[in-house]
């Protein structure tokens, strides 16, 4: 119910290396890891000057039209910087 172990390891490695001053967008698998975005946010919140973009995209099972819309919204936010 948490995040994929390699993702947790990556985030903890980034935290250890003082990852900061970045903009991040999150995409989670809501089927097998419905709490992953919360878990990722918990780790990211301890990093300095991280801007977390919205929306957090949750994909359950297969990509749906509403998921595509949220992915486009997230991509637009990434492009804004």
WOCOR-V428756 format. One record per pair of residues at least 24 apart in sequence whose C-alpha atoms are under 8 Angstrom apart, sorted by the first residue. I is the first residue (numbers start at 0). GAP is how many residues later the second one is. Records with the same first field share a line. If there is no record, write none. Layout:
BEGIN
I: GAP, GAP
END
This chain:
BEGIN
0: 31, 32, 33, 34, 35
1: 31, 32, 33, 34, 37
2: 30, 32, 33, 34, 36, 37
3: 29, 32
7: 32
10: 29, 32, 33
11: 31
14: 28, 29, 31, 32
17: 29, 30
18: 28, 29
19: 27, 28, 29, 30
20: 27, 28, 29, 30
21: 27, 28, 29
22: 27, 28, 29, 30, 55, 58
23: 26, 27, 28, 29
24: 27, 28, 29, 30, 31, 49, 53
25: 26, 27, 29, 30, 31
26: 29, 30, 31, 32
27: 28, 29, 30, 31
28: 29, 30, 31, 32
29: 28, 29, 30, 31
30: 28, 29, 30
52: 24, 25
END
